[in-house]
Amino acid sequence: MLKGSSMEETLEPPNVHSGETLEFTTSTTDAADTSTTTNNNNSAENQSDTSSDSDSDSDSDSDDDVSQKLQLQTLESELANNPNNYDAYVQYIKILRKMGDIEKLRQAREAMSEVFPLTPQMWQEWAKDEASLITGPEKIPAIEKLYERGVFDYLSVPLWCDYANFVQDHDPSVRECSSDGISKVKDLFERALTATGLHVSEGSKIWEAYRDFELAILQTLEDTEEKEKQVQCIRSIFHRQLSIPLLDLSSTLLSYKAWEAEQGNAVDVNCNDLSGISRHVVSAYKKALEMLDARTTFEEQISRKDVPDSERLQQFMAYLKLEESSGDPARVQVLYERAVAEFPISSDLWLDYTRYLDKTLKVATVVRDVYTRATRNCPWVGELWARYLVSLERVHACESEISTVFEKALLCTLSSYEEYLDLFLTRVDGLRRRISFTDQLEGILDFSVIRETFQRAADYLSPHLKNTDGFLRLHSYWARLELNLAKDIAAARGVWETLVKISTPTLEAWQGYIAMEIELGHISEARSIYKRCYTRRFSGTGSEDICHSWLRFEREFGTLGDFDHAIQKVTPRLQELQLFKLQQESKGDVVSTEVKDKKGTREKRKPVSDEIEKQHPAKRQKDTATIPKKVDKPEQNTEANKVETKAATGNLDSKRGKHKGASNPPKAEVYTDQCTAFISNLSLQAIASLMCIDKWIYMCLTSIQTIIDSSSIISECDAWKFVQANEEHLRNFFSDVGGVTAIRVLKDKLTGKSRGLAYVDFFDEEHLAAAVAKNKQSLLGKKLSIARSDPKRGRNKDSSGRTMPGIKGGRPGDRSSRDARSDSKDTRAATDSRGPRTAPTHGDGDFQLKGKNTFAMPRAVSTTITDGDEEPKSNEEFRK
């Protein structure tokens, strides 16, 4: 038997009658033989004890059998429900191997290998188990096939060594030293060297096994010439190994020198001196040493088991960059194989590996095999499947093989629906190329295959990718192929019609449909599509864009009548869209205003400190009396008035702070209206201007490009705006006067809409006078009423509008009297905004309140019973 190294111990065939297992740890037969020997040498008492021990061992084995059967039933149920349970397969095979159920074990391994690639250790166990059952040479090819399947899945030096040892031990032609047998083993070793010979840490094992086999052949030769050829063959193997950077390179050199000494060459076998070795071998050896020094650190890092897998993977990636920079594709491929054997489910690693092969190696069989293994290890990565299809097309694979791979990919659970879309499109790309270049292929494909693929993609992806760019791209590609490849315009239109009939078709879908008709020169069909879609609502500015696109289309392809008709249709649509846009903006402003008003109301209604409320009215009056009176200074602006108000209340705040636990809530802003104009009769509704509409239509007819490119003409026309006078309008209105410091437009507290009233603060009296002089001038079509705001007169009135004793009041019919007529609620709010109320005094004069009592009566009722005509509300009431 030719064998360079001893074969590892294999499993013995099971004894079906005695019930032995594959692992053969302790058999019941051995226990019985031992018991019989003891019975012959010992007394009856010892025989009884031995029988008891045998019974206990049998009970224990029986319990283990029951437990294992229960585990098998559980695992079989799990695998029936989920055939992709990797861990369940591993446990199932382990228990079956222990029980020795050969048939079930073989079936389980076959089932698992169809779903998952098996590890090198699992292939070794499988092959050894089958080898232990060999009864004749006819079983050898089946076991060799197992080894071939194992070395295909992953790179494994031990598995290759086991494969070579099995062939040497069991193949009759090799054992008989026939030329066919020797050639078979040599070819096997050369394949092993191609796969693993560059493995830095373990490659020397396969080299040594190869050398040992050749040395065994040398010992069987007797012819001198044949011996010399065999010596040269062994020397060549040594030289090849010494030129490769392997970890035990120095020991290989010593082995080589020892062997050369046996052949009668003068070399020093006790040191690493290179004397006596040919020059080219020395040069290759030194270069290999340099390469090994550059890789030793990486080898140490990737071989560590005490670091996380993520860190080891990063070290592999850095190692790969080094190998790629060296420019040796064979070394790069071996390192990638080592990496994927360590991290078989790293999708990024497989993607990098296949990308490198597509770019650099481009060997058809190698690339195809790698893609096959990549998709078996990471079946959820759609990009791997798509590139697999392209690689098969690149090597001119047959249609049946490509179709089979495509169907397998569809059965996998990919990460996203976009990956399914890419997979369908890749399949269509390949079919299109094969149909377009049928002269290069055997057989002719029909376009119906493409149409069927598109239909499957649309049916599957429609619920998930509807209204997306990817789904639009799919239909656009489909329609283009129907038109250009199948020459079927009706089918192409049917594709677009199917797309636009979806619940919410996008603007791009309609534009693509129109573009196809324009490209074909079907102007009437394109115009009819415009008429169908210009009234639809699209996202963003899509609705305006389709209108502008129609006008541009009629300008370039239509007659003047067509152009006029388009303008007649588009104009009201653009007006509607512009009004809708402004209304949406107005609603947004109202919502923000309501939020601000609610926030201000909460601040205004914050309760006064409980300690202050408990004070005696005289005490509060005394505190109020300490506040100095404000002097009107027209040259001060509003901000100065605010500061003065805060300073005046400083004494009271300091007294409140003395009370334990007293709060000091922030006060609302106080407007003194020193230089303020009161504006009324502001615009509240739309203003129609026929002249503006006529102007827009004229500009459309004379300069259509302007309205197509922008909506500036529309936005300049007030006829299409829902106009409400705002702060910006008032600021522009008083721009010729100048001096505006603040503008306050009064709004309804409930609706947030403008009340048509406003206050405008000016810097000084001069600017205020100029502003009042603009009374009765028009703003947005409404004549404004402008007057100076004077709230002090309103504060000098009581709740019924009469002058309080001791205070100089105006005449009963003048403006101040009318301004002072506000309801009790507004009067109290106005007084509270300027400080705490003083207690009423009764010693300044005797007077009586005359007229009907409207206190605590709703405003709507009180206004109906007031004596005389209804008077305008005061400025203070308008402020609220």
FENVENMO-V274967 format. One record per residue. SS is DSSP state (~ for helix, > for strand, _ for the rest). OMEGA is omega in whole degrees, -180 to 180 (999 if undefined). D_FIRST is the distance of its C-alpha to the first C-alpha in Angstrom with 2 decimals. Layout:
SS;OMEGA;D_FIRST, SS;OMEGA;D_FIRST
This chain:
_;178;0.00, _;180;3.82, _;-178;6.24, _;-179;9.65, _;-177;11.33, _;179;11.26, _;178;11.98, _;-179;15.53, _;179;16.59, _;-179;17.32, _;178;20.33, _;178;20.40, _;-178;22.02, _;176;25.76, _;-174;27.75, _;-176;30.40, _;-178;32.70, _;177;32.78, _;180;33.07, _;179;30.32, _;-179;29.65, _;-175;26.54, _;174;27.00, _;178;27.27, _;178;29.65, _;-176;31.86, _;178;31.82, ~;179;34.93, ~;178;33.11, ~;180;32.29, ~;179;35.89, ~;178;37.17, ~;179;35.18, ~;179;36.56, ~;-180;39.99, ~;179;39.89, ~;179;39.01, ~;180;41.85, ~;-180;44.23, ~;-174;43.59, ~;-174;44.33, _;-178;47.04, _;180;50.47, ~;-180;51.65, ~;178;52.63, ~;177;49.11, ~;180;47.85, ~;180;50.27, ~;-179;49.13, ~;178;45.46, ~;179;46.40, ~;180;48.27, ~;180;45.32, ~;179;43.10, ~;-180;45.84, ~;178;46.10, ~;179;42.34, ~;178;42.56, ~;179;45.55, ~;179;43.76, ~;179;40.76, ~;178;43.26, ~;179;45.06, ~;180;41.86, ~;180;41.07, ~;179;44.60, ~;-179;44.43, ~;178;41.14, ~;177;42.59, ~;178;45.66, ~;178;43.64, ~;179;41.69, ~;179;44.99, ~;-180;46.42, ~;177;43.48, ~;178;43.45, ~;179;47.17, ~;-179;46.74, ~;177;44.06, ~;179;46.26, ~;-178;49.13, _;-179;47.19, _;-178;43.83, _;179;43.60, _;-175;43.42, ~;-177;40.26, ~;179;40.63, ~;176;41.23, ~;-178;37.97, ~;179;36.05, ~;-180;37.79, ~;179;37.40, ~;-180;33.61, ~;-179;33.42, ~;179;35.50, ~;179;33.70, ~;179;30.32, ~;-179;31.92, ~;179;33.49, _;178;30.36, _;-171;32.16, ~;-175;29.24, ~;179;31.45, ~;180;33.97, ~;179;31.37, ~;179;29.74, ~;-180;33.25, ~;179;34.33, ~;178;31.45, ~;-180;32.13, ~;-180;35.83, ~;-179;35.41, ~;176;33.14, ~;-178;35.91, ~;-176;38.42, _;168;36.62, _;-178;33.55, _;178;31.18, _;177;30.18, ~;179;26.63, ~;179;26.47, ~;176;27.54, ~;178;24.90, ~;179;22.18, ~;-179;23.68, ~;-178;24.02, ~;180;20.46, ~;177;19.12, ~;179;21.76, ~;179;20.84, ~;179;17.07, _;-179;18.15, _;-177;20.03, _;177;17.42, _;-180;18.23, _;-178;16.62, ~;-177;15.12, ~;-180;18.70, ~;-175;18.73, ~;-180;16.05, ~;180;18.69, ~;180;21.13, ~;176;19.03, ~;177;18.19, ~;176;21.95, ~;178;22.61, ~;179;20.66, ~;178;22.64, ~;-180;25.83, ~;-179;25.10, ~;176;24.54, ~;-175;27.65, ~;-176;29.94, _;174;29.49, _;-179;27.80, _;178;25.26, ~;178;22.74, ~;-180;21.02, ~;176;20.73, ~;178;19.13, ~;177;16.57, ~;180;15.87, ~;-179;15.70, ~;179;13.09, ~;180;10.89, ~;-179;11.53, ~;-180;10.63, ~;-176;7.16, ~;-168;6.72, ~;-179;9.02, _;-177;9.59, ~;-179;9.10, ~;179;9.97, ~;-179;7.37, ~;178;4.50, _;179;7.18, _;176;7.87, _;-179;11.29, ~;179;13.97, ~;179;14.64, ~;179;11.28, ~;178;11.43, ~;179;15.07, ~;-179;14.58, ~;178;12.64, ~;178;15.21, ~;179;18.01, ~;179;16.98, ~;178;17.03, ~;175;20.33, ~;179;21.80, ~;178;20.88, ~;177;22.57, ~;-177;25.56, ~;-170;25.96, ~;-175;25.32, _;179;25.09, _;178;28.83, _;-171;28.74, _;-173;30.64, _;-175;29.61, _;-176;25.98, ~;-178;24.87, ~;-180;23.35, ~;-178;20.50, ~;176;19.11, ~;-180;19.84, ~;178;17.93, ~;178;14.79, ~;180;15.23, ~;-180;15.85, ~;177;12.83, ~;180;10.61, ~;177;12.98, ~;177;13.01, ~;177;9.32, ~;-179;10.25, ~;-178;13.39, ~;-180;12.04, ~;-176;10.70, _;178;14.16, _;-180;17.13, _;-176;19.86, ~;-179;22.16, ~;179;23.11, ~;178;19.61, ~;-180;18.93, ~;177;22.19, ~;-179;21.36, ~;177;18.12, ~;178;20.26, ~;178;22.81, ~;179;20.38, ~;179;19.33, ~;179;23.07, ~;179;24.04, ~;177;21.88, ~;-179;23.62, ~;179;26.98, ~;-179;26.57, ~;-179;25.75, ~;179;28.69, _;-178;31.08, _;179;30.51, _;177;32.47, _;-173;29.93, _;-178;30.96, _;-177;28.78, ~;-178;29.70, ~;178;30.96, ~;175;27.76, ~;178;25.87, ~;179;28.45, ~;178;27.89, ~;180;24.11, ~;180;24.94, ~;178;27.55, ~;179;25.30, ~;178;22.71, ~;178;25.66, ~;177;26.97, ~;180;23.80, _;176;24.38, _;179;27.89, _;-177;29.91, _;176;32.90, _;178;32.42, _;-175;33.49, _;-174;30.52, _;-180;32.81, _;-179;34.71, _;179;34.59, _;-177;36.70, _;179;35.92, _;-180;37.13, _;180;35.00, _;-177;33.35, _;-173;34.41, ~;-177;37.36, ~;176;35.91, ~;178;33.01, ~;179;35.65, ~;179;37.80, ~;-180;35.05, ~;180;34.04, ~;178;37.70, ~;178;38.18, ~;177;35.18, ~;178;36.67, ~;179;39.98, ~;179;38.47, ~;178;36.61, ~;-180;39.91, ~;-175;41.61, ~;-177;39.03, ~;-179;38.42, ~;179;41.47, ~;179;40.50, ~;178;36.98, ~;-178;38.58, ~;-176;41.03, ~;180;38.70, _;-180;36.27, _;179;39.11, _;-177;39.22, _;179;42.75, _;179;44.57, _;-180;45.61, ~;-180;43.54, ~;179;46.45, ~;178;46.41, ~;178;42.68, ~;177;43.18, ~;177;45.97, ~;176;43.75, ~;-179;41.19, ~;177;44.04, ~;177;45.26, ~;179;41.78, ~;177;41.60, ~;177;44.94, ~;-178;43.65, ~;179;40.66, ~;178;42.93, ~;179;45.32, ~;175;42.60, _;179;42.26, _;-177;38.47, ~;-179;37.79, ~;179;34.02, ~;178;34.56, ~;-179;37.24, ~;180;35.08, ~;180;32.26, ~;175;34.93, ~;179;36.51, ~;176;33.22, ~;-178;32.92, ~;-178;36.55, ~;174;36.36, ~;178;33.32, ~;-178;35.56, _;-172;38.73, _;-177;37.81, _;175;41.39, _;-177;43.27, ~;180;45.10, ~;180;46.46, ~;178;43.00, ~;178;41.83, ~;178;45.10, ~;-178;44.70, ~;-179;41.11, ~;178;42.08, ~;178;45.22, ~;180;43.33, ~;179;40.97, ~;-176;44.00, ~;-169;45.78, ~;-170;43.16, ~;176;39.83, _;173;41.04, _;-169;37.67, ~;-175;38.19, ~;-179;34.81, ~;-178;34.35, ~;180;37.90, ~;180;37.71, ~;-179;34.57, ~;178;36.21, ~;178;39.41, ~;-180;37.58, ~;180;36.02, ~;-180;39.35, ~;175;41.34, ~;-180;38.92, ~;-179;39.27, _;-176;43.02, _;-178;44.50, _;-177;48.00, _;-178;48.39, ~;-179;50.38, ~;178;49.98, ~;179;46.21, ~;-180;46.77, ~;179;49.47, ~;175;47.41, ~;178;44.48, ~;180;46.85, ~;180;47.94, ~;177;44.40, ~;177;43.64, ~;-179;46.84, ~;180;45.92, _;177;42.72, _;176;44.74, _;-179;43.13, _;-177;44.61, ~;-179;47.53, ~;179;45.69, ~;179;43.06, ~;179;45.82, ~;179;47.88, ~;178;45.04, ~;179;44.53, ~;180;48.32, ~;176;48.65, ~;-180;45.88, ~;-180;47.79, ~;180;51.01, ~;-180;49.45, _;177;48.58, _;-179;51.12, _;-173;52.02, _;-176;53.95, _;178;57.25, ~;175;59.05, ~;177;59.33, ~;174;55.54, ~;178;55.90, ~;179;58.65, ~;179;56.50, ~;178;53.72, ~;-179;56.21, ~;177;57.66, ~;178;54.26, ~;179;53.56, ~;177;56.99, ~;-180;56.45, ~;179;53.35, ~;179;55.15, ~;180;58.14, ~;-178;56.13, ~;177;54.26, ~;-178;57.57, ~;-177;59.34, _;-177;56.73, ~;-179;55.74, ~;-180;55.44, ~;-173;52.19, _;175;50.57, _;180;49.71, _;-178;52.20, _;177;55.40, _;179;55.99, _;-179;59.31, ~;180;61.48, ~;177;61.59, ~;177;58.14, ~;-179;59.65, ~;178;62.72, ~;179;60.69, ~;178;58.65, ~;-178;61.91, ~;177;63.44, ~;179;60.49, ~;-179;60.72, ~;-180;64.49, ~;-176;64.34, ~;-172;61.69, ~;-176;63.05, ~;-180;66.78, ~;-172;67.25, ~;-175;65.50, ~;179;66.24, _;-180;69.67, _;176;72.14, _;179;69.44, ~;180;68.79, ~;179;65.33, ~;175;66.77, ~;179;69.41, ~;179;66.80, ~;-178;64.92, ~;178;68.08, ~;177;69.22, ~;179;65.92, ~;-179;66.15, ~;-180;69.72, ~;178;68.97, ~;176;66.14, ~;-177;68.36, ~;-172;71.00, ~;-176;69.05, _;180;65.99, _;-180;67.34, _;-178;70.95, _;-177;72.31, ~;179;75.13, ~;178;76.02, ~;178;72.54, ~;177;72.71, ~;178;76.05, ~;177;74.66, ~;-180;71.96, ~;179;74.64, ~;178;76.93, ~;-178;74.22, ~;-176;73.66, ~;178;77.37, _;175;78.06, _;-171;75.90, _;-178;78.05, _;179;78.29, _;-178;77.45, _;177;77.31, ~;-178;79.49, ~;179;76.52, ~;178;75.85, ~;180;79.40, ~;177;79.29, ~;178;76.07, ~;-180;77.67, ~;-179;80.78, ~;178;78.84, ~;-180;77.10, ~;179;80.47, ~;179;82.00, ~;178;79.09, ~;-179;79.70, _;-180;83.43, _;-175;84.42, ~;-179;87.23, ~;179;88.95, ~;178;85.76, ~;180;85.11, ~;179;88.73, ~;177;88.43, ~;176;85.35, ~;-179;87.39, ~;179;90.15, ~;-169;87.66, ~;-174;86.11, _;179;88.78, _;-179;90.21, _;179;86.89, _;179;86.18, _;-178;83.12, _;178;81.80, _;179;83.17, _;-178;85.39, ~;-180;83.78, ~;176;86.99, ~;-178;89.01, ~;-179;86.33, ~;176;86.29, ~;179;90.10, ~;179;90.02, ~;178;87.27, ~;178;89.48, ~;178;92.39, ~;179;90.24, ~;-179;88.95, ~;178;92.52, ~;-176;93.62, ~;-173;90.89, ~;-173;90.78, _;175;93.84, _;178;97.54, ~;177;100.31, ~;176;100.91, ~;180;97.28, ~;178;97.49, ~;179;100.69, ~;178;99.18, ~;178;96.15, ~;179;98.47, ~;180;100.49, ~;-172;97.38, ~;-174;95.68, ~;179;98.74, ~;179;99.33, ~;178;95.62, ~;176;95.40, ~;180;98.53, ~;-180;97.00, ~;180;93.80, ~;178;95.80, ~;178;97.98, ~;180;95.00, ~;180;93.37, ~;177;96.56, ~;177;96.97, ~;177;93.47, ~;179;94.25, ~;177;97.53, ~;177;95.82, ~;177;93.49, ~;-180;96.51, ~;-180;98.25, ~;180;95.31, ~;179;95.10, ~;179;98.89, ~;179;98.89, ~;179;96.31, ~;-179;98.44, ~;179;101.62, ~;179;100.12, ~;178;98.93, ~;179;102.36, ~;179;104.10, ~;179;102.08, ~;-177;103.00, ~;-175;106.66, _;179;106.96, _;-175;105.51, _;176;107.89, _;-179;110.11, _;-180;109.49, ~;-179;110.73, ~;180;112.71, ~;-179;114.66, ~;-178;115.50, _;-179;116.85, _;176;119.31, _;-180;122.99, ~;179;124.19, ~;178;126.54, ~;179;123.67, ~;179;121.69, ~;179;124.84, ~;179;125.23, ~;-179;121.67, ~;-179;122.22, ~;-180;125.45, _;-180;123.63, _;-179;121.77, _;178;123.70, _;179;124.81, _;179;123.00, _;-179;125.05, _;176;124.48, _;-175;123.19, _;-176;122.61, _;179;120.75, _;179;117.90, _;-176;114.92, ~;-179;113.13, ~;178;110.60, ~;178;113.48, ~;179;115.05, ~;-180;111.87, ~;-180;111.80, ~;180;115.46, ~;180;114.92, ~;180;112.11, ~;-178;114.25, ~;180;117.18, _;-177;115.21, ~;-178;113.86, ~;-179;116.51, ~;179;115.90, ~;-180;112.15, ~;178;112.67, ~;179;114.84, ~;-179;112.32, ~;-180;109.64, ~;-179;111.67, _;-178;111.19, _;178;108.26, _;-180;105.45, _;180;107.39, _;180;105.34, _;-175;106.06, _;179;104.65, _;-179;104.45, _;177;107.41, _;-179;107.30, _;-179;108.52, _;180;112.33, _;-178;113.95, _;177;117.55, _;178;118.21, _;179;120.28, _;-173;119.63, >;176;118.19, >;178;119.00, >;-176;118.77, >;176;117.48, >;-180;117.87, _;176;117.53, _;-178;114.02, _;-179;112.16, _;-172;110.11, _;-176;109.08, _;179;107.99, _;-178;110.23, _;-180;110.29, _;-180;111.15, ~;179;111.58, ~;180;112.03, ~;178;108.58, ~;178;106.99, ~;179;108.83, ~;-178;107.68, ~;-180;104.01, ~;178;104.23, ~;-180;105.94, ~;176;103.24, ~;-177;100.59, ~;-175;102.29, ~;-177;102.77, _;-175;99.61, ~;-178;96.89, ~;-179;94.17, ~;-178;95.66, ~;178;95.29, ~;-174;91.86, ~;-178;90.51, _;178;92.13, _;-177;94.41, ~;-179;96.88, ~;-180;99.76, ~;-176;99.20, ~;180;99.05, ~;-176;102.31, _;-179;104.26, ~;-179;105.82, ~;-176;106.33, ~;180;102.74, _;173;102.64, _;-165;103.51, _;166;105.63, _;-179;106.59, _;-179;108.37, _;-177;106.18, ~;-178;106.37, ~;177;105.29, ~;180;108.10, ~;179;110.67, ~;177;109.41, ~;-179;109.78, ~;-180;113.20, _;-179;114.48, _;179;112.75, _;179;116.11, _;-180;117.62, _;176;114.80, _;-179;114.56, >;180;112.41, >;-180;110.58, >;179;109.33, >;180;109.37, >;177;109.09, >;-178;108.94, >;-178;109.86, >;179;107.56, _;-176;107.83, _;-176;106.05, _;-176;104.77, _;-178;103.79, _;-179;103.16, _;-179;105.21, >;177;107.88, >;-179;111.42, >;-178;113.03, >;-180;114.16, >;172;113.11, >;179;114.16, >;179;113.91, >;179;114.37, >;-175;115.92, _;-178;116.08, _;-177;119.90, ~;-178;123.14, ~;178;123.47, ~;178;120.25, ~;180;121.11, ~;179;124.51, ~;179;122.96, ~;179;120.53, ~;-180;123.35, _;178;125.18, _;178;122.46, _;179;123.62, _;174;123.69, _;-171;121.28, >;172;118.45, >;-179;114.74, _;176;112.44, _;-179;115.54, >;177;117.09, >;-176;120.15, _;172;119.39, >;-174;121.79, >;179;121.58, >;178;123.57, >;178;123.40, _;-178;121.74, _;-175;124.03, ~;-177;122.67, ~;179;125.18, ~;177;127.93, ~;-179;125.79, ~;-179;125.21, _;179;129.00, >;172;129.52, _;-175;129.29, _;-180;127.34, _;177;130.32, _;-179;130.83, _;-178;134.03, >;179;134.68, _;180;134.18, _;178;137.25, _;-180;137.44, _;-180;135.13, _;180;136.44, _;-179;135.27, _;179;135.68, _;-176;137.97, _;-175;137.26, _;-176;136.46, _;-175;134.52, ~;-177;130.74, ~;179;130.11, ~;180;131.63, ~;-179;129.48, ~;-176;126.33, _;-177;127.11, _;175;126.97, _;-180;123.52, _;-174;122.45, ~;-178;122.14, ~;-179;118.34, ~;180;118.22, ~;179;120.99, ~;180;119.17, ~;179;115.93, ~;180;117.77, ~;-180;119.43, ~;-179;116.22, _;-179;114.50, _;177;117.12, _;-179;117.29, _;-178;118.36, _;177;121.42, _;179;124.72, _;-179;126.82, _;178;129.80, _;-177;133.16, _;-177;136.37, _;-177;138.99, _;-179;139.02, _;178;141.03, _;177;141.64, _;179;140.04, _;175;138.82, _;-179;135.95, _;179;137.49, _;-177;136.01, _;-178;133.51, _;178;130.75, _;-180;127.35, _;179;125.40, _;177;122.17, _;179;122.73, _;-176;119.96, ~;-179;120.41, ~;180;120.52, ~;-175;123.46, ~;-179;125.28, _;-178;125.56, _;-177;127.38, _;179;130.18, _;179;130.83, _;176;134.41, _;-180;134.94, _;-180;132.52, _;-179;128.85, _;176;128.35, _;179;125.27, _;-179;122.74, _;178;122.78, ~;-179;120.28, ~;178;118.91, ~;176;118.19, ~;-179;116.47, ~;-179;114.33, _;999;112.90
